[in-house]
Amino acid sequence: MKRIINIAILLMTVVMAQAATSFTVEAPRQVIEGNKFNVTFVLNNGEGSSFTPPEVTGAKLIYGPSVSHSYSSSWVNGKSSSSSSEEYTMIYKATSTGKCHIGPASIVVGGKRMATKALTIDVVSSGSHANHGTQQQTTPGAPTPYSDPMNQTADKEVSSKDLFVRIQLSKPRVYEQQAVVCTIKLYTKYQISQFMPTIQPSFDGFLIEEIPVQPALNTVETLNGERYMTAILKQCILYPQQSGQLTITSGNYDVSVVQFDTFKSIFGSISKPVEKDLKVTSNKATVNILPLPEPKPASFTGAVGRFNVTTDLKPATGLKTYSAATYRYIISGTGNIKYIKAPEVHFPEQFDVYDPKTDAQVNDAAGDMRGKVTIDYTFIPQYAGEFDIPAGEFSYFDPDAGKYETITIPAKHLTVAKGEGQPSNHYRMKNMDIRPIKSGNLGLKKSHDYIVGHWTYWLWFLLPLLALVALLLYYRKQLKERADVRRMRSKRASKVAQRRLKAARGFAARQDRSGFYAEMLNALWGYMSDKLSIPVSELSKDNINAELEQYGIDDQLRQESIALIDKCEFAQYAPELASGDMNAVLDEAVGIIDRLESVKRKKTIVES
C-alpha cells in the first residue's frame, strides 16, 4: 500500500510539473518579401536542453538561435510567487512571396522532449499593404527594435533611453478604497539574457490584489517616437487605505543585455553575442488620495464602488425553536468588495446569534474587483412566537458620482414553532437579570481583625521609604564617581581601546598595513593615557613604565607593553621593513589589555 501511495504521489507531481511547463512559438502572421523577421520559441517554467531548430522553407536563416533567460518573483500579502522563461530567437529573411513554412522545434525538459506546433507565414510583395507593427502595440513576433544583430554592436553604450523600467498608474487621483491599477513594465531595445529584481517597489498605505501575469518580451510599443520591446513585470490593483499623497517607491533590477562583436571573414560578416550586465532603477509613482466625504452614513462600512444587496432566509418557512437557521446577506457589484465589513443586523433578543461567516467570490475585471460576497448570520430561536428582523440599510460610496448611495433592506417576519429541546446556556446567561444565589461554604467568619493592627500594614509604608533611601545613596555614589575625572577615564579606557582595535581589525582585513599600525598606536597610547591618567602632553614610554610600576604591574607585563608599542612604531614608520601577521599583533594587544585590566591598582601608603 505504501508503494502504491508513493507511486501515485510521484505521478501527480509529474502531471503537475507538465501542466506548469509550456513550449510555444511566436511569429508574425505576415511579412514582406526581403524583410527580416523573428521566430521566438518560448519555454515557460522549465529548464531546457538540446534545443533542435525547426525546418524552414521560404525563408533564409540570418542569425540564431539567440538564447535569453528571465526570472521574476514576488511576495504579496504573505504569499510568494515566481516564474521563469527561456527564449530561443531565430532571425530569418523572407526570400520569396507565397507561404513560409516553419516546422516544429523541440527541446528536452526533465528528460522528456517537447515540441512546438508547425505554423505558416504569408510572405507578400513589397507593394502589398501589410501590417508591420506601425501601430503603438503590435502582435507577438512582429519586427522588433533588435531584429538586426549587426546594429547591436558591443561598443555601443546602453543608455537609460535604450533600457528602462516604468511604474505606471491608471489614475493620478482617487478616493480612499477606490481601485487604481499599477503596472510595472520593462522597455528595451536590446535582447535580454537575464533579468533579476533585487529590490521590489513597496506599496505602503495600500491593500494589494495582484493580477497574474507571465513576463515575456512579446510586444512592440512606440514611446516618445521610439520603438521598444516591452514586457509587463508586475500588475496589481491597489486600494488606498488613507488620504493624502502616497508614493510607490522605485525598484532595482539586475539586467544582462545581449550585444554583438562583429568581424569580417572570408565568409562575410560574422557576429558573436556578448553579454553586458546593467543595474536599472525604475521611477517612483505618486497618486493623490482624496478623503471620503463627511458626514458618512451610519450604515456605511467602508464599501467603495457600485453594489447591490439582496437577503435570503434558510429555511424560508418552518422555523422551530432550538433549530439553527441562516439569514444571508448577498452583496454583489464592482469595487473593494473583498474588503467590505459585515453589516450589523439587529436580531430579536430571543435569538441566540453567532458570529457571521463571509465567503467572497471575486475576480479582476477592468482594473477592479467584480463578484459577490455572501455573509451568513446563523441564529437559533429560543422561544416560539412571531418575530421580526427589522429593516436595515447598506450604504456605499460611488466614486464616479462622488456621493454616498443607500440601499434599504426590507424587514423579515419570522414565525417560529415549538421544537424539541430547551434554551441554550448561552442565551440564558445573556438574558438573565438575576444570577443564581451562591450556596455552600462561603468562608464566612464570626470576627475580624483590623488591618491597621497587623504588621504587614506598616510594612507597605516602610518598604517604599527604604527603597527611596537606597536610591538616594546610589545616586550620591554615582555623582561622586562621575566627579572623579581620573577614575572615569580609567574605567572607560578599555572600552575606548576596544573600539579602536575593532577599527584596526578592519584595516587588517583590507591588508592596509600603514592604516593598521597607525590605528594600533592610537589605541595603545590612548589606553595608557586613560588608564594611567597621564596627560597627552606628558605621554612617553618612561612615564608609562613608571606609572605601570606604581599601579602594581609586574616587570614582565610592563616590558611586553612597551615592546608592543615599539613594534607598532617601527612598523608604522618603516612599513617596508615590517613583517609578521597583523592579526597576531592585534591578538597580542587584546591579550595585554585584558591582563592589565585584571590587575587591581596598588594602594599608595602615605607617610606622615
N, C-alpha and C positions, 0 to 999 in steps of 0.2 A: 504493500500500500504506500509506503514512504517513497519507493522508487517511482511509482505511478504519479504521485503528487509532484515530485521534483521534476519529472519529465513534462508534466502539464504546465508547471510554472515556467520552465525553460521555453516551451513552445509559445506561451503567452508573451514572454519577453521578446522573442524573435519577431512575432507578429507585430507587437507594438513598435519595435525598432524599425521594421519595414514600413509601417504606416507613417512614421515620423520622417523618413528619409525619402527624398524625391529627386529624380534626374530628368530635367526638362530642357527643351531647346527654345531659343528666342531668335527670330529672324524677321526681316521686313517682308511684307506681303508682295511688294512691288519695288523694282529698282530700274534705273535707266541703263541702257547699254553703254559700256565703257566706264561706268561708275564703280567705286569700291563700296562694299557693304560688309557688315559684321554678322557673323553667326555665333551666338554665345550658348554654350552648354552649361547649365547651372545645376550643381549638386547641393541640395539643401540638407543640413543636419546630418552630415556623414563625412567620413574620411575616405577618399577615393585613391585608387592607384591603377596603373596600367590603362591609361586613357587611350582609346582607339578612335582616331578621327573618322568622319564619315566619308563615303564615296560621293563625289560631286560631279555632275555633268552640267555643262552650260556655263561654267564659271572657272576662273583660274585662281589658285591659291597664291596670295601675295605674302601673307605672314601668319604664323601661328603654329601651334596654339600658344596663346599668352595666358598664364595662369595667375589668378588673383584669389586671395582669401580674405574673408571678413568674419568678424565675430562681435556679437553685442550681448550685453547682459544688463539687467535692471533689477532694482529692489524697490517695490512699491507696496505700501500698506502691509509690510511683513511678509510679502510673497516675492520670491525670486523667479526670474525667467531668463532664458538665454537662447540664442540661435546662432548658427554658423552657416556659411555658404562657400563653395568653391566654384569659380567661373573659368571656363576654358573658352577663350575667344579666338576665332579664326577670321582672318580678313581675306575676302575674295574680291575678284574683279569680274563683272559680268562681261562675257566675251561676245555673245550674240543674242539677238532678240528671240523670244519664244519662252520656253519653260526651262527653269533651272531646278534640277532635282537634287535635294540634299538627303542623302541616305541616313540611316540611324547611326549614331555614335554610341560607344559603350564604355563602361568603366567598372572596375571591381570595387565593391563596397562590402566589407565584412566577409570576404571570401566568396561573395556571390556577385555575378556580373549583371549590371543593369544597363538598359539601352533606352535611347530616346526614340520618338516616333519620326518616321520619314516625313518630309514636307516638300512643297513645291513653291517656287517663287516666280512671279511673272516678270520677264525682262522685256521692257518696251523701248522703242526707239527714242532718241533724244528729242524728237518733235512732239512726242505724246505728252499729255498733261498728267503727270504722275505726282503722287504725294511724297514729298521729300522731307517732311518734318519742318516745313517753314512756319507751322503754327507754333504757338508757345509750348505746347505739350504734344508729343508725338507718340506713336505706338512703339512698343519694345522692338529693338532690332533696327530702327531707322538709323540713317547716317549719324555718327556721333562726333563730338569735338576731337576725339583721338582716333579717327578712322585710319590715318596715315602715320605709321611709326616714324617715318623719315622726318616729320615735323616736330617730334618729341625728343630732341637730342639732349644728351646728358649735360651739355654745357649751358643749357638754358636755366635761368633761375625760376623757381616755382614761387610766384608772388601770392599775396593774400587775395588777389583778384582771380587767380587760377584755381585756388582750392580754399574753401571756407565752409563753416557750419553756421546756419542761421536758425535762431529761435523765432518762430512766427506765431502770433496770437490772432485768433479770428475776430476779436473785438477789442478796441482800445479802452472801452469804458463799459462796465456792467454794474448791476446791483449785487448786494450780498446774496449768496446762494444761487446766483444766475450763472449758467454754464458758459465757459469760454474754452475754446479748443486750442491746445498748444501743440504745435508741430515743430519737431527738430529735424532739419533737412540738411543733407550734405550736397554741396555743389562742387564739381570738379571738372577740369579739362584734361585730366590725366587718368590713366588706369590706376586702380588701387589694388595693391597686392596684400595689404594688411591694414586693418582698422581696429583700434582698441581704445575704448573710453577709459580714461584714468580718473577723472573727476566728473561725476554726473551733475547736471544742474539741480539745484534744490528748489522745492516748491513750498516754502514756508508760508503759512497762512491759508493754504488751500487743502481741500479734500480732493483726492485724485482717483479718477476712474480711467484706467489705461485701456486704450484701443489696440487690439493685437495687430501688429504689422510684421512684415517679413522684409527686412532691409535688403535691397537689391538695386544696383545701378542699371535700371532698365528703362529710364525715361529721360528724354531730352527736353530742356526748358531754355527759353530765352529770357535773360535778366539783364536789364540796362544795355540792351543791344548785343550782349554776349551769349553764346550758346554753351550750355553746361550739361553734363550727365548728372542726374540727381538721384538721391535715394532717401526715403523717409526713415530716419533712425529711430524715432520715438514719436508717438502721438497719444495724447490723453485729453480727457475732459476735466477741467478744473472748476471747482466750486469754492469761491472765496468765502472765508469764514469771518472776515472783519472788514470794516470800511477803511478807506484811506488809499494810499498808493502801495501796491505790493509789487515786488521785483522778483523775477526768476533769474537766479544767478547764472553766470556763464559756466560752460563745461569745458574740460580739457581732454584732448584726444591725441593719441599717437598714431600717425598715419605713415604708411610706406607707399610711395608713388613709383610708377614704372616709367623710366626714360630709356633712351636708346643711344648706344655708341654706334655710329655709322661709319663704315670704312669701305673703300673700293677694292675690288679684286678683279681677277680676270673673268669672273662670272657676273660682274656687275656690283651694285651697291648692296652691302650686307649690314644688317643692324643686329646689335646684341642688347638684350634688355638689361638695364641697370636700375637697382632699387635705391631710392633716396628716402631717408627717414626724416619726417617732419613732426613738429608739435603744433597743433592747431587749437585755438581758443575761440569758442563761439561768442556771440554777442549776448548782452543782457536784454531782457524784455520786461517792460513795465506796463501794468494795467491799473487804471483808476477805478476804485470800488466805491460806489455810491451807497450810503446807508439806506436801509428800508425806511419809508416814510412813517412819521408818527402822527396821530396815535395808532397803535396796532390794535386790531380787533381782539376781543377777549378769547375768541376761538381760534386765533392764529397760532399754529405750532411750528412754523418755520418752512412751510411749503412755498416754493417759488417756481412758477411755471404756469401751466394750464391743466386743470384737473377736473374730474367728475367723480361723484361719490354715490354709491348705492349701498344698501344694507340688506341683510338676509337673516332669517332665524331658522335654526335647525335644532329640533324638528319644528316645523311650522305650526303643527297642531298636536294635541295630545300630551301637553306638558304635565308632568306629575312631580309631586314633591320627592325630594331625595334622589332625583334622577338628573344627570348632567345635561345641559343644553348649551348651545353656542349662538351668540349674537355676533354676526360677521359684518365688518366694515370692508368695503372694496373701493380702493382709491385708484383710479386709472388716469393716464394722461402723460404729459411730457414735462420734464423739469428735474428737480432734485428729489425725485420720487423715492429713491432708495434710502434717503436720509430723513424722511418725514417721521415725526414723533407720533405715537399712538394718541388719537384724540381721547378726551375724557368723556366717559359715558356714565350717567347717573342711574344706577340700578336701584330698585326698591330695597329698603333696609332688611326685608325678609329674605333676601337672596344672599347666598354665600358666593362671593365673586373671587376669581383667581386672576393672576397677572395675565395680561394679553400676550398672545403669541403672534409674531409677524412673519410673513412669507412674501419675499419680493421676487417678481419675475419681470426683469427688465432687460433691455438691450440698447446698444448705442445706435442712435438714428439721427442723422443730420446734425451732428455736433451736440446732442443732448441725450439724456436717458428717456426712453419711452417704454411703457409697460403698465403693470399694475402691482399694487401692494395689498395683500389680504391680511387683515388684523382680526383675530378670533378672540372674543371675550367669552370665556367659559364661566357659567354660573350654575348653581344648584338651588332651586326653590326650597325653602324650609317649611312653608305653610301653604295650604290650599286657599284659593280665592281668585279675585280679579285684581290684576296689577297692570301698571303702565311703565314702560320705559319712556321718559319724557322726550319731547322733540329736542334736537340739538342743532348745532351749526358747525360747519367746516369752512375755514377761511384760508385763502391763499393769495399770494401777491402775483399779479400778472405784470412782468417787466415790460412787455410790449405796450400795454395800456398805461403802465405807470400807476396802478391803483390796486387796492385790495378787492377781491371778489368773495362773496359769502354764499355758501350753499346751505339751504335749510334741510335738515334731516327729519323726516316725519316721525311722529311718536309711534310706538309699538304697544298694542294692547295684548296682554297675556292672560289666558285663562288656565289656571293651574288646578289639576285634580288631585285628590288624596292618593298618595302612593304608600308603599311599604317602607318602614324604617322609622328613624327618629332624627331630630335635628342634630347636626354635627357639632362637635365641641368647639370648632372654630366660630360657628355662628353664635352659640350660647355665650362664649366668653366675650364676643364682640358686643352683644346686646344686653348683657346683664348689668343692671344698675347697682345691685347689692351683691357683694361676694358672699360665699358661704361662711358661716361662723366657724372660726377655728376651734377645734376641740383637742382633747388630750393634754399631755403635760406641757404647760406653758412656761415653766421655770419661774413661777411667782415666789416671792419671799415676803415673810411677815414683817421684817425690819430691814432698814437700810442704813449704811454708813455714809456720812457726808464726805464728799471727795476732798474738801478743803483740809480735813484732818488726816489725810493719807499722805505718806512721804513722796509718792510719785507726783502729786500735785505740785509740790515745791521743786521737784527735780526738773520739771519743764521750764521753770523760771531760771534755775541755776545753770542748765546746760547752755543756753544762748549767751549768758554772761561769761562763762568760761571760754566759749568759742570766740567771743569778742576780745577777751584779754589775750588769747593765743594769737589772734590775727594782728593785734597791735604790736605784740612782741616781735612777730615775724616781719612786720613792716618796718620796725625800727632797725632790725638786723639788716634788712635789705638796704635801707638808707645808709647805714654805716659802712656796709661793704662797697656800695657804689661811690661813696665819698673817698674811699681809698683807691686813688687812681692807679698806683703801682700794683696793687693786688688785682684790680680788674684787668689790667693789661696782662699780668701773668696768667690769669685764669683763661683768657681768650687767646693766648699765644698759640696753643696747639691747634685751635680751630682755624685761625688765620693761616698757619703754616700748611694745614691740610688742603685748604682751598688753592694755595699757590702750587703745592705739589701736584694737585689734580691738573692744573694748567700745564705744568711741566710734563705730565704724562701724555698730554695731547701733542706737545712738540716731539716727544719720543716716538709716538705713533707715526708722525709725519717725517721722521728721520731728520729733524731740524736741530742739529747739534748746538748751533750758536744760540738759538732761542731757548733750547732746553737748559743749557748751563746758566744762561742769564736768569731764567726763572728760578732755578735751583738756588742761586746765590741770593736772590731776593727773599726766597723762603727761609733760608738758613740765617741770614743776617737779621731779617725781621723777627724770626722766632727768638733769637738770642736777645735782641733788643727788648722785646715784650716780656720774655720770661725772666730776664735778669734786671729789668727796669734800668737799662743803660740808654741814655740819650743817643740819638743817631750821630750827633757831632762827636761823641766820645767813644764810638763803637770801633774797637780794634781787637785783634786776636789776644794781645796781652791782657786787655781789660776783661775780655770774655773768659780767659783762663783763670784770672784772679777771682772773678765773680762766681764761676762754677765751683772753684775750690771752697770759697766762703759759703756757697749754697749747700755744700756737702756732697759734691760729686767726686767719685773716686778718680785716681790718676789715669787709669786706662780709658775710661769713658771720656775724660777731658781730652786726652790725646787723639782718640778716634774722632771726636767732634771737630777739633782744629784741623786734623788731617783731611777730613771730608771737605772743609771749606777751602783748604789749599788745593785739593784735587779739582774742585769746580772752578776756582780762579784760573788755574793753569789751563784747563780745557777751554775756558771762555776766551782767553787772550792768545792762546796758541792752539786753535782747533785742529790745525793740520797735524800737530804732534800728539793730539789726544787719541787715546784708544780705549777699548773696553765697551761693555754693553751699557747703554743709558738706563735700561730697566734695572740693571744690577745696582747702579748708583742711586737710582730712585728708591729701591728697596732698602739700601743701606741707610739712606736719610730717614725713611719711615721708622726703621728699627732704632736708630739713635734717638729720635724724638720720643718714641714710646718709652725707651729706657730712662730718658731724662724726666718724662712725666711721672714715672713710677717712683722717683726719689723725692722724699719729703724734705722740705727746707730745714737745714740745721739751725736750731735755736741759738741766737747770739747771747752770750753771757756778758752783761755789762758790769765791769768792776767799778766799785765806788772808791 
